Amino acid sequence: MERKRISISLFSGIAGLDSGLHKAGFEPVFCAEIDPNAQATLKLWLSQQGITCPVGGDVTQIDPQNLMRDLGLMSGELDILVGRPPCQSFSLIGKRDSLVDSRGLLLFEMVKYAAAFMPKVVLIEQVKGLKSASCLKNEKGGVLKNLIAGFQELGYTVSYEMLRAADFGVPQIRDRLFLVASLQEKFLFPQPTHFLATNWSIEGTFFNQLLNP
């Protein structure tokens, strides 16, 4: 019998990434979410799916080595580590305090957990502002550069891409940066499955007629 692929999510929110991974055949063995309301929704989703999975809170208060032992895992056994670290300090519509804001530093918790578990793949979702966010040396794009370097030092091959939700069938014009670190070959991002929202215009559409009667 083929072993079930397993996942761990940090900054799990209301199970957005976990839900997608579960549909793709992954079974979560641990999730972490500090917000009580989001955690309640996460636990409800796990229950509805019939998944028995421990849920933690503050990822900075969890020792990855102890967690790995408690889960009965050895380094390298985890299939995928995923996370959506807080984005407020990188967002283009915020103050953009980057790593000066303590929330920005949480991004590197993904590297810390990866160093312990050494998962086959790490997946991170972030706002597009991360691509240009300055590090503490005030180098534009330095945060992303340092994040990539952290994974590369562990032996990962890293690729990242800006994806637009509408290009993959989601009814939202939402851009997100996805970073994939792999211990195997470099990850190739999929081509859009729907129309290219980046080239879309409302000129001549029904909506334009409503706006300009």
GROMACS elastic network, one bead per residue, 0.5 to 0.9 nm:
[ bonds ]
;  ai    aj funct       b0    kb
    1     4     6  0.89693   500
    2     5     6  0.89838   500
    3     6     6  0.89626   500
    4    25     6  0.76239   500
    4    26     6  0.69512   500
    4    27     6  0.70624   500
    5    25     6  0.68108   500
    5    27     6  0.62303   500
    5    28     6  0.87605   500
    5    78     6  0.79745   500
    5    79     6  0.60289   500
    5    80     6  0.83128   500
    6    25     6  0.85804   500
    6    26     6  0.52116   500
    6    28     6  0.56847   500
    6    29     6  0.64757   500
    6    77     6  0.86081   500
    6    78     6  0.61078   500
    6    79     6  0.55095   500
    6    80     6  0.68181   500
    6    81     6  0.89957   500
    7    18     6  0.81812   500
    7    21     6  0.80314   500
    7    22     6  0.88838   500
    7    26     6  0.61522   500
    7    27     6  0.59020   500
    7    29     6  0.60769   500
    7    30     6  0.73914   500
    7    31     6  0.88048   500
    7    78     6  0.64845   500
    7    79     6  0.59851   500
    7    81     6  0.58313   500
    7    82     6  0.75015   500
    7   119     6  0.88881   500
    8    18     6  0.84513   500
    8    27     6  0.85917   500
    8    28     6  0.56060   500
    8    29     6  0.58940   500
    8    30     6  0.50314   500
    8    31     6  0.58631   500
    8    32     6  0.84977   500
    8    78     6  0.78214   500
    8    79     6  0.85715   500
    8    80     6  0.65999   500
    8    82     6  0.63323   500
    8    83     6  0.84954   500
    9    12     6  0.55749   500
    9    15     6  0.87233   500
    9    17     6  0.78626   500
    9    18     6  0.70009   500
    9    28     6  0.74922   500
    9    29     6  0.86437   500
    9    30     6  0.65666   500
    9    32     6  0.64365   500
    9    33     6  0.88537   500
    9    80     6  0.84982   500
    9    81     6  0.58588   500
    9    83     6  0.54263   500
    9    84     6  0.84417   500
   10    13     6  0.85025   500
   10    30     6  0.84198   500
   10    31     6  0.58927   500
   10    33     6  0.67758   500
   10    56     6  0.89392   500
   10    59     6  0.70627   500
   10    81     6  0.78017   500
   10    82     6  0.63551   500
   10    84     6  0.69883   500
   10    85     6  0.75568   500
   10   109     6  0.87804   500
   10   110     6  0.78051   500
   11    31     6  0.77991   500
   11    32     6  0.56683   500
   11    33     6  0.50039   500
   11    34     6  0.73771   500
   11    57     6  0.86669   500
   11    58     6  0.86251   500
   11    59     6  0.77856   500
   11    82     6  0.86355   500
   11    83     6  0.55905   500
   11    84     6  0.54718   500
   11    85     6  0.56033   500
   11    86     6  0.76081   500
   12    15     6  0.55701   500
   12    16     6  0.73233   500
   12    17     6  0.72791   500
   12    18     6  0.74001   500
   12    31     6  0.61635   500
   12    32     6  0.57185   500
   12    33     6  0.52879   500
   12    34     6  0.87595   500
   12    38     6  0.83341   500
   12    39     6  0.80799   500
   12    42     6  0.76413   500
   12    82     6  0.83830   500
   12    83     6  0.64716   500
   12    84     6  0.67590   500
   12    85     6  0.86068   500
   13    16     6  0.69191   500
   13    17     6  0.86313   500
   13    32     6  0.82310   500
   13    33     6  0.58989   500
   13    34     6  0.83820   500
   13    35     6  0.77051   500
   13    38     6  0.53473   500
   13    39     6  0.67329   500
   13    41     6  0.82766   500
   13    42     6  0.68817   500
   13    84     6  0.79302   500
   14    17     6  0.86579   500
   14    18     6  0.86439   500
   14    33     6  0.84492   500
   14    37     6  0.86169   500
   14    38     6  0.50737   500
   14    39     6  0.66486   500
   14    40     6  0.80826   500
   14    41     6  0.54653   500
   14    43     6  0.84746   500
   14    45     6  0.79742   500
   15    19     6  0.56418   500
   15    20     6  0.84529   500
   15    31     6  0.87377   500
   15    38     6  0.85054   500
   15    39     6  0.88199   500
   15    41     6  0.78312   500
   15    42     6  0.53737   500
   15    43     6  0.87477   500
   15    45     6  0.72078   500
   15    46     6  0.84296   500
   16    19     6  0.53721   500
   16    20     6  0.65996   500
   16    21     6  0.88364   500
   16    42     6  0.89468   500
   17    20     6  0.52307   500
   17    21     6  0.61539   500
   17    22     6  0.84941   500
   17    82     6  0.74634   500
   17    83     6  0.77881   500
   17    84     6  0.82951   500
   18    21     6  0.50972   500
   18    22     6  0.59194   500
   18    23     6  0.85775   500
   18    26     6  0.83379   500
   18    27     6  0.84904   500
   18    28     6  0.70432   500
   18    31     6  0.86017   500
   18    82     6  0.83569   500
   19    22     6  0.50852   500
   19    23     6  0.63147   500
   19    24     6  0.87123   500
   19    45     6  0.83817   500
   20    23     6  0.52312   500
   20    24     6  0.64053   500
   20    25     6  0.89421   500
   20    26     6  0.88086   500
   21    25     6  0.64134   500
   21    26     6  0.53541   500
   21    27     6  0.77412   500
   21    28     6  0.84537   500
   22    25     6  0.51160   500
   22    27     6  0.58615   500
   22    28     6  0.74756   500
   23    26     6  0.72194   500
   26    79     6  0.85422   500
   26    80     6  0.86577   500
   27    51     6  0.78899   500
   28    31     6  0.71348   500
   28    46     6  0.89210   500
   28    51     6  0.77738   500
   28    52     6  0.86718   500
   28    53     6  0.66502   500
   29    51     6  0.86499   500
   29    52     6  0.78403   500
   29    53     6  0.52291   500
   29    54     6  0.69941   500
   29    55     6  0.89754   500
   29    71     6  0.75667   500
   30    53     6  0.55930   500
   30    54     6  0.53126   500
   30    55     6  0.59642   500
   30    56     6  0.76272   500
   30    67     6  0.89940   500
   30    71     6  0.82066   500
   31    42     6  0.85770   500
   31    53     6  0.73751   500
   31    54     6  0.66449   500
   31    56     6  0.61936   500
   31    57     6  0.84901   500
   32    39     6  0.80255   500
   32    54     6  0.85092   500
   32    55     6  0.54116   500
   32    57     6  0.51523   500
   32    58     6  0.70232   500
   32    59     6  0.65396   500
   33    36     6  0.77089   500
   33    38     6  0.70713   500
   33    39     6  0.55501   500
   33    42     6  0.82435   500
   33    55     6  0.73720   500
   33    56     6  0.62989   500
   33    58     6  0.67421   500
   33    59     6  0.78236   500
   34    37     6  0.89221   500
   34    38     6  0.79173   500
   34    39     6  0.68507   500
   34    56     6  0.75425   500
   34    58     6  0.51776   500
   34    59     6  0.79047   500
   35    38     6  0.53991   500
   35    39     6  0.59088   500
   35    40     6  0.85877   500
   35    57     6  0.77195   500
   35    58     6  0.89110   500
   36    40     6  0.61015   500
   36    41     6  0.87419   500
   36    57     6  0.86070   500
   37    40     6  0.51227   500
   37    41     6  0.64793   500
   37    42     6  0.86543   500
   38    41     6  0.51483   500
   38    42     6  0.61146   500
   38    43     6  0.86619   500
   39    43     6  0.61079   500
   39    44     6  0.85281   500
   39    55     6  0.79579   500
   39    56     6  0.87928   500
   39    57     6  0.81666   500
   40    43     6  0.51708   500
   40    44     6  0.62153   500
   40    45     6  0.87076   500
   41    44     6  0.50225   500
   41    45     6  0.62260   500
   41    46     6  0.86792   500
   42    45     6  0.51701   500
   42    46     6  0.62984   500
   42    47     6  0.86773   500
   42    55     6  0.85572   500
   43    46     6  0.50664   500
   43    47     6  0.61540   500
   43    48     6  0.86067   500
   43    53     6  0.87260   500
   43    55     6  0.75147   500
   44    47     6  0.50608   500
   44    48     6  0.61294   500
   44    49     6  0.86412   500
   45    48     6  0.50529   500
   45    49     6  0.62332   500
   45    50     6  0.86296   500
   45    51     6  0.86172   500
   46    49     6  0.51881   500
   46    50     6  0.62490   500
   46    51     6  0.51249   500
   46    52     6  0.71011   500
   46    53     6  0.73067   500
   47    50     6  0.50106   500
   47    51     6  0.58953   500
   47    52     6  0.73532   500
   48    51     6  0.76526   500
   49    52     6  0.89595   500
   56    59     6  0.74086   500
   56    62     6  0.81387   500
   57    60     6  0.88398   500
   57    61     6  0.81001   500
   57    62     6  0.83998   500
   58    61     6  0.55421   500
   58    62     6  0.70598   500
   59    62     6  0.53403   500
   59    63     6  0.82763   500
   59    64     6  0.88910   500
   59   106     6  0.85991   500
   59   109     6  0.75639   500
   60    63     6  0.77535   500
   60   106     6  0.80401   500
   60   109     6  0.73486   500
   62    65     6  0.88170   500
   62    66     6  0.78600   500
   62    67     6  0.71808   500
   63    66     6  0.53282   500
   63    67     6  0.61364   500
   63    68     6  0.86431   500
   63   113     6  0.86206   500
   64    68     6  0.60305   500
   64    69     6  0.85951   500
   64   112     6  0.77924   500
   64   113     6  0.56905   500
   64   114     6  0.87582   500
   64   115     6  0.87883   500
   64   116     6  0.60627   500
   64   117     6  0.74668   500
   65    68     6  0.51323   500
   65    69     6  0.63564   500
   65    70     6  0.87072   500
   65   113     6  0.83923   500
   65   116     6  0.59306   500
   65   117     6  0.76954   500
   66    69     6  0.50758   500
   66    70     6  0.61275   500
   66    71     6  0.86163   500
   67    70     6  0.50030   500
   67    71     6  0.61308   500
   67    72     6  0.85620   500
   67    73     6  0.87496   500
   68    71     6  0.52013   500
   68    72     6  0.62651   500
   68    73     6  0.53172   500
   68    74     6  0.68683   500
   68    75     6  0.78479   500
   68   116     6  0.78153   500
   68   117     6  0.68494   500
   69    72     6  0.50561   500
   69    73     6  0.60409   500
   69    74     6  0.75123   500
   70    73     6  0.77455   500
   71    74     6  0.89921   500
   73    76     6  0.83796   500
   73    77     6  0.63401   500
   73    78     6  0.74055   500
   73   117     6  0.81687   500
   74    77     6  0.56628   500
   74    78     6  0.79811   500
   74   117     6  0.72603   500
   75    78     6  0.73829   500
   75   115     6  0.88796   500
   75   116     6  0.65803   500
   75   118     6  0.55770   500
   75   119     6  0.74508   500
   76    79     6  0.78068   500
   76   116     6  0.88225   500
   76   117     6  0.59824   500
   76   119     6  0.52691   500
   76   120     6  0.66247   500
   77   117     6  0.75169   500
   77   118     6  0.77545   500
   77   119     6  0.65498   500
   77   120     6  0.77207   500
   78    81     6  0.74218   500
   78   117     6  0.66042   500
   78   118     6  0.72437   500
   78   120     6  0.65684   500
   78   121     6  0.84542   500
   79   118     6  0.89856   500
   79   119     6  0.53542   500
   79   120     6  0.50554   500
   79   121     6  0.63063   500
   79   122     6  0.86536   500
   80   119     6  0.54718   500
   80   120     6  0.59323   500
   80   122     6  0.55841   500
   80   123     6  0.73415   500
   81   110     6  0.80774   500
   81   113     6  0.83193   500
   81   114     6  0.73533   500
   81   117     6  0.86036   500
   81   118     6  0.89379   500
   81   119     6  0.62888   500
   81   120     6  0.82426   500
   81   121     6  0.64270   500
   81   123     6  0.62949   500
   81   124     6  0.85029   500
   82   110     6  0.80764   500
   82   121     6  0.84184   500
   82   122     6  0.57131   500
   82   124     6  0.57648   500
   82   125     6  0.82269   500
   83   107     6  0.87826   500
   83   110     6  0.71991   500
   83   122     6  0.83142   500
   83   123     6  0.65518   500
   83   124     6  0.51088   500
   83   125     6  0.65995   500
   83   126     6  0.89626   500
   84    87     6  0.80728   500
   84   107     6  0.83548   500
   84   123     6  0.87336   500
   84   124     6  0.58779   500
   84   125     6  0.50990   500
   84   126     6  0.63029   500
   85   103     6  0.81713   500
   85   104     6  0.81134   500
   85   106     6  0.62869   500
   85   107     6  0.54261   500
   85   108     6  0.88504   500
   85   109     6  0.85718   500
   85   110     6  0.83591   500
   85   124     6  0.78252   500
   85   125     6  0.76177   500
   85   126     6  0.71285   500
   86    89     6  0.76673   500
   86    90     6  0.86638   500
   86   103     6  0.61210   500
   86   104     6  0.69194   500
   86   106     6  0.71786   500
   86   107     6  0.74394   500
   86   126     6  0.80688   500
   87    90     6  0.54561   500
   87    91     6  0.59803   500
   87   103     6  0.77472   500
   87   104     6  0.71775   500
   87   107     6  0.87667   500
   87   126     6  0.64044   500
   87   127     6  0.62694   500
   87   129     6  0.85956   500
   87   130     6  0.81979   500
   88    91     6  0.53219   500
   88    92     6  0.87885   500
   88    93     6  0.86641   500
   88    94     6  0.64914   500
   88    95     6  0.81821   500
   88    96     6  0.74737   500
   88    97     6  0.86515   500
   88    98     6  0.84094   500
   88   101     6  0.88735   500
   88   103     6  0.74743   500
   88   104     6  0.77000   500
   88   127     6  0.88296   500
   89    92     6  0.87690   500
   89    94     6  0.68249   500
   89    95     6  0.67803   500
   89    97     6  0.51950   500
   89    99     6  0.73669   500
   89   100     6  0.83432   500
   89   101     6  0.61554   500
   89   102     6  0.84871   500
   89   103     6  0.66349   500
   89   104     6  0.55376   500
   89   130     6  0.89097   500
   89   133     6  0.87944   500
   90    93     6  0.86531   500
   90    94     6  0.73652   500
   90    95     6  0.81202   500
   90    96     6  0.50869   500
   90    97     6  0.70802   500
   90    98     6  0.53988   500
   90    99     6  0.86708   500
   90   104     6  0.71904   500
   90   126     6  0.86516   500
   90   127     6  0.70851   500
   90   128     6  0.81526   500
   90   129     6  0.52351   500
   90   130     6  0.53758   500
   90   131     6  0.87812   500
   90   132     6  0.84984   500
   90   133     6  0.60839   500
   90   134     6  0.89512   500
   91    94     6  0.53742   500
   91    95     6  0.77987   500
   91    96     6  0.61792   500
   91    98     6  0.87978   500
   91   127     6  0.62088   500
   91   128     6  0.73865   500
   91   129     6  0.51103   500
   91   130     6  0.73217   500
   91   133     6  0.87600   500
   92    95     6  0.78841   500
   92    96     6  0.67431   500
   92   127     6  0.83446   500
   92   128     6  0.78694   500
   92   129     6  0.53578   500
   92   130     6  0.87749   500
   93    96     6  0.78206   500
   93   129     6  0.89244   500
   94    97     6  0.82069   500
   95    98     6  0.84298   500
   96    99     6  0.89179   500
   96   101     6  0.85280   500
   96   129     6  0.84530   500
   96   133     6  0.74513   500
   96   134     6  0.87488   500
   97   100     6  0.54219   500
   97   101     6  0.54571   500
   97   104     6  0.79990   500
   97   133     6  0.86983   500
   97   134     6  0.86431   500
   98   101     6  0.57491   500
   98   102     6  0.83851   500
   98   103     6  0.81903   500
   98   104     6  0.54020   500
   98   105     6  0.80627   500
   98   130     6  0.85363   500
   98   133     6  0.62862   500
   98   134     6  0.65834   500
   98   135     6  0.70119   500
   98   136     6  0.82563   500
   98   143     6  0.79880   500
   99   102     6  0.64219   500
   99   103     6  0.75166   500
   99   105     6  0.55158   500
   99   106     6  0.89795   500
   99   133     6  0.88006   500
   99   134     6  0.79781   500
   99   135     6  0.63765   500
   99   136     6  0.64658   500
   99   143     6  0.78390   500
  100   103     6  0.85119   500
  100   104     6  0.72585   500
  100   105     6  0.80847   500
  100   135     6  0.86636   500
  100   136     6  0.72614   500
  101   104     6  0.54984   500
  101   105     6  0.72724   500
  102   105     6  0.53593   500
  102   106     6  0.70859   500
  103   106     6  0.54307   500
  103   107     6  0.78043   500
  104   107     6  0.59820   500
  104   108     6  0.83421   500
  105   108     6  0.58520   500
  105   109     6  0.75740   500
  106   109     6  0.52743   500
  106   110     6  0.77655   500
  107   110     6  0.60849   500
  107   111     6  0.79929   500
  107   124     6  0.89030   500
  107   147     6  0.80329   500
  108   111     6  0.51962   500
  108   112     6  0.65627   500
  108   113     6  0.88650   500
  108   147     6  0.67827   500
  108   150     6  0.83142   500
  109   113     6  0.61947   500
  109   114     6  0.84148   500
  110   113     6  0.53464   500
  110   114     6  0.60771   500
  110   115     6  0.86311   500
  110   122     6  0.81384   500
  110   124     6  0.81464   500
  111   115     6  0.60897   500
  111   116     6  0.88329   500
  111   122     6  0.89910   500
  111   147     6  0.76274   500
  111   150     6  0.64022   500
  111   151     6  0.63035   500
  111   154     6  0.86871   500
  112   115     6  0.51991   500
  112   116     6  0.67666   500
  112   117     6  0.89937   500
  113   116     6  0.52835   500
  113   117     6  0.61671   500
  113   118     6  0.78860   500
  114   117     6  0.52194   500
  114   119     6  0.63029   500
  114   122     6  0.74640   500
  114   151     6  0.80198   500
  114   154     6  0.82478   500
  115   118     6  0.55167   500
  115   119     6  0.86021   500
  115   151     6  0.83880   500
  115   154     6  0.66677   500
  116   119     6  0.86229   500
  118   121     6  0.83025   500
  118   122     6  0.89779   500
  118   154     6  0.81508   500
  118   183     6  0.85491   500
  119   122     6  0.67306   500
  119   182     6  0.83664   500
  119   183     6  0.79608   500
  120   156     6  0.88870   500
  120   181     6  0.83920   500
  120   182     6  0.60116   500
  120   183     6  0.54906   500
  120   184     6  0.74898   500
  121   156     6  0.84536   500
  121   180     6  0.69456   500
  121   181     6  0.56329   500
  121   183     6  0.65256   500
  121   184     6  0.83778   500
  122   179     6  0.79361   500
  122   180     6  0.56292   500
  122   182     6  0.65355   500
  123   178     6  0.71323   500
  123   179     6  0.57821   500
  123   181     6  0.66305   500
  123   182     6  0.88657   500
  124   177     6  0.81452   500
  124   178     6  0.57276   500
  124   179     6  0.51399   500
  124   180     6  0.66016   500
  124   181     6  0.87081   500
  125   176     6  0.66965   500
  125   177     6  0.58387   500
  125   179     6  0.65657   500
  126   129     6  0.80915   500
  126   130     6  0.67888   500
  126   176     6  0.58017   500
  126   177     6  0.51230   500
  126   178     6  0.64349   500
  126   179     6  0.82374   500
  127   130     6  0.59996   500
  127   131     6  0.83173   500
  127   175     6  0.71509   500
  127   177     6  0.56864   500
  127   178     6  0.86486   500
  128   131     6  0.58515   500
  128   132     6  0.80000   500
  128   162     6  0.69328   500
  128   175     6  0.65498   500
  128   176     6  0.53759   500
  128   177     6  0.52005   500
  128   178     6  0.89342   500
  129   132     6  0.57089   500
  129   133     6  0.61165   500
  129   176     6  0.89162   500
  129   177     6  0.84419   500
  130   134     6  0.85019   500
  130   141     6  0.73237   500
  130   143     6  0.71416   500
  130   144     6  0.64426   500
  130   177     6  0.76437   500
  131   134     6  0.89290   500
  131   140     6  0.85266   500
  131   141     6  0.55612   500
  131   142     6  0.85014   500
  131   143     6  0.78764   500
  131   144     6  0.60702   500
  131   145     6  0.87323   500
  131   177     6  0.77549   500
  132   139     6  0.89948   500
  132   140     6  0.54841   500
  132   142     6  0.75599   500
  132   143     6  0.80081   500
  132   144     6  0.78230   500
  133   138     6  0.88265   500
  133   139     6  0.81642   500
  133   140     6  0.57702   500
  133   142     6  0.65422   500
  133   143     6  0.59147   500
  133   144     6  0.73677   500
  134   137     6  0.74693   500
  134   138     6  0.50780   500
  134   141     6  0.52629   500
  134   142     6  0.50910   500
  134   143     6  0.58756   500
  134   144     6  0.85888   500
  135   138     6  0.51948   500
  135   139     6  0.55793   500
  135   140     6  0.69340   500
  135   141     6  0.71390   500
  135   144     6  0.84477   500
  135   145     6  0.88274   500
  135   146     6  0.81003   500
  136   139     6  0.74543   500
  136   142     6  0.80876   500
  136   143     6  0.83194   500
  137   140     6  0.88923   500
  137   142     6  0.79030   500
  138   141     6  0.88752   500
  138   142     6  0.74946   500
  139   142     6  0.50392   500
  139   143     6  0.82390   500
  140   143     6  0.79582   500
  141   144     6  0.57568   500
  141   145     6  0.63306   500
  141   146     6  0.88379   500
  142   146     6  0.60044   500
  142   147     6  0.84545   500
  143   146     6  0.52111   500
  143   147     6  0.61254   500
  143   148     6  0.86523   500
  144   148     6  0.61432   500
  144   149     6  0.85105   500
  145   148     6  0.52824   500
  145   149     6  0.61991   500
  145   150     6  0.87040   500
  146   150     6  0.61281   500
  146   151     6  0.88335   500
  147   150     6  0.51310   500
  147   151     6  0.66499   500
  147   152     6  0.87519   500
  148   151     6  0.53369   500
  148   152     6  0.61483   500
  148   153     6  0.86744   500
  148   156     6  0.88748   500
  148   157     6  0.87712   500
  148   158     6  0.64936   500
  148   159     6  0.85795   500
  148   179     6  0.88234   500
  148   181     6  0.83102   500
  149   153     6  0.60933   500
  149   154     6  0.87538   500
  149   158     6  0.89226   500
  150   153     6  0.53446   500
  150   154     6  0.68360   500
  150   156     6  0.89450   500
  151   154     6  0.51903   500
  151   155     6  0.66558   500
  151   156     6  0.54358   500
  151   157     6  0.76168   500
  151   158     6  0.73331   500
  151   181     6  0.68950   500
  152   155     6  0.50046   500
  152   157     6  0.62181   500
  152   158     6  0.71001   500
  152   181     6  0.83229   500
  153   156     6  0.72679   500
  154   183     6  0.89957   500
  155   182     6  0.85445   500
  155   183     6  0.65858   500
  156   181     6  0.55538   500
  156   182     6  0.51880   500
  156   184     6  0.76531   500
  156   186     6  0.88592   500
  157   180     6  0.82173   500
  157   181     6  0.54688   500
  157   182     6  0.52072   500
  157   183     6  0.62205   500
  157   184     6  0.72471   500
  157   185     6  0.70287   500
  157   186     6  0.56895   500
  157   187     6  0.81370   500
  158   179     6  0.71474   500
  158   180     6  0.57669   500
  158   182     6  0.64112   500
  158   183     6  0.89495   500
  158   186     6  0.66309   500
  158   187     6  0.76222   500
  159   178     6  0.84741   500
  159   179     6  0.58899   500
  159   180     6  0.54730   500
  159   181     6  0.65343   500
  159   182     6  0.85398   500
  159   186     6  0.66890   500
  159   187     6  0.63588   500
  159   188     6  0.77834   500
  159   189     6  0.85828   500
  160   177     6  0.69172   500
  160   178     6  0.54741   500
  160   180     6  0.60937   500
  160   181     6  0.85828   500
  160   187     6  0.86850   500
  160   189     6  0.82345   500
  161   176     6  0.83543   500
  161   177     6  0.57333   500
  161   178     6  0.55191   500
  161   179     6  0.66879   500
  161   180     6  0.88582   500
  161   189     6  0.72906   500
  162   175     6  0.65859   500
  162   176     6  0.56255   500
  162   178     6  0.63149   500
  162   179     6  0.89059   500
  163   166     6  0.89021   500
  163   167     6  0.77241   500
  163   168     6  0.87131   500
  163   174     6  0.82318   500
  163   175     6  0.56366   500
  163   176     6  0.55112   500
  163   177     6  0.62878   500
  163   178     6  0.71848   500
  163   192     6  0.87061   500
  164   167     6  0.55688   500
  164   168     6  0.73885   500
  164   170     6  0.88342   500
  164   172     6  0.82543   500
  164   173     6  0.65139   500
  164   174     6  0.54774   500
  164   176     6  0.64608   500
  164   177     6  0.88778   500
  164   192     6  0.87401   500
  164   196     6  0.85928   500
  164   197     6  0.74021   500
  164   198     6  0.78827   500
  165   168     6  0.55622   500
  165   169     6  0.67943   500
  165   170     6  0.52354   500
  165   171     6  0.72741   500
  165   172     6  0.59340   500
  165   173     6  0.61669   500
  165   174     6  0.53557   500
  165   175     6  0.64229   500
  165   176     6  0.78347   500
  165   197     6  0.86372   500
  166   169     6  0.51547   500
  166   171     6  0.54943   500
  166   172     6  0.53930   500
  166   173     6  0.56294   500
  166   174     6  0.71545   500
  166   175     6  0.88467   500
  166   192     6  0.88066   500
  166   194     6  0.72375   500
  166   195     6  0.76667   500
  166   196     6  0.76071   500
  166   197     6  0.60146   500
  166   198     6  0.89529   500
  167   170     6  0.73166   500
  167   171     6  0.89997   500
  167   173     6  0.86150   500
  167   191     6  0.87194   500
  167   192     6  0.51056   500
  167   193     6  0.61958   500
  167   195     6  0.57124   500
  167   196     6  0.53554   500
  167   197     6  0.58377   500
  167   198     6  0.82486   500
  168   171     6  0.89008   500
  168   191     6  0.86565   500
  168   192     6  0.55496   500
  168   193     6  0.50955   500
  168   194     6  0.54565   500
  168   195     6  0.81492   500
  168   196     6  0.88904   500
  169   172     6  0.85865   500
  169   192     6  0.87105   500
  169   193     6  0.70162   500
  169   194     6  0.58223   500
  169   195     6  0.84126   500
  170   173     6  0.82653   500
  170   174     6  0.88965   500
  171   174     6  0.89047   500
  172   175     6  0.89185   500
  173   197     6  0.71961   500
  173   198     6  0.86863   500
  180   186     6  0.84990   500
  180   187     6  0.66991   500
  181   184     6  0.89459   500
  181   186     6  0.78728   500
  181   187     6  0.76968   500
  182   185     6  0.66759   500
  182   186     6  0.64512   500
  182   187     6  0.69004   500
  183   186     6  0.83046   500
  184   187     6  0.84401   500
  185   188     6  0.89900   500
  190   193     6  0.83843   500
  192   195     6  0.73184   500
  192   196     6  0.71124   500
  193   196     6  0.86847   500
  194   197     6  0.83588   500
  195   198     6  0.87190   500
  195   199     6  0.84710   500
  195   200     6  0.80722   500
  196   199     6  0.56795   500
  196   200     6  0.66652   500
  197   201     6  0.83369   500
  198   201     6  0.87027   500
  201   204     6  0.84444   500
  201   205     6  0.83612   500
  202   205     6  0.53375   500
  202   206     6  0.80351   500
  202   207     6  0.66547   500
  202   208     6  0.57813   500
  203   206     6  0.86926   500
  203   207     6  0.82999   500
  203   208     6  0.58030   500
  203   209     6  0.85043   500
  204   207     6  0.81080   500
  204   208     6  0.60306   500
  204   209     6  0.70582   500
  205   208     6  0.51892   500
  205   209     6  0.64701   500
  205   210     6  0.88418   500
  206   209     6  0.50974   500
  206   210     6  0.64264   500
  206   211     6  0.88306   500
  207   210     6  0.50710   500
  207   211     6  0.63111   500
  207   212     6  0.85734   500
  208   211     6  0.50272   500
  208   212     6  0.59306   500
  208   213     6  0.81494   500
  209   212     6  0.50341   500
  209   213     6  0.53071   500
  210   213     6  0.56230   500
